[in-house]
Amino acid sequence: MQYSLTLHEDASFRRGPVYASGPVIVYRVGGMPDGKTAKIANFGAPNRNDWRIMRISADNTQTDWTGHYESVEDALAALQQNGQ
């Protein structure tokens, strides 16, 4: 079954904390099945694109950040394609 996934800005540290690779932009993914959620973040902003996915199960267990996508849309498409 296909789900309609949507992006919601969750956090944006453009002027606040800066991590090893620069500021972080995070989106929460809506429309995930069975109480699951996901986050997509750019660890390379603002000078390069390195978008990664974290999956979160219904019991709040989180995976490590995975993937290296060129855009948030590519990461969202990968989630959609892999059935979340």
Secondary structure, 3 states (H helix, E strand, C coil): CCCCCEEEEEEECCCCCCECCECCEEEEEECCCCCCEEEEEECCCCCCCCEEEEEECCCCCECCCEEEECCHHHHHHHHHHCCC
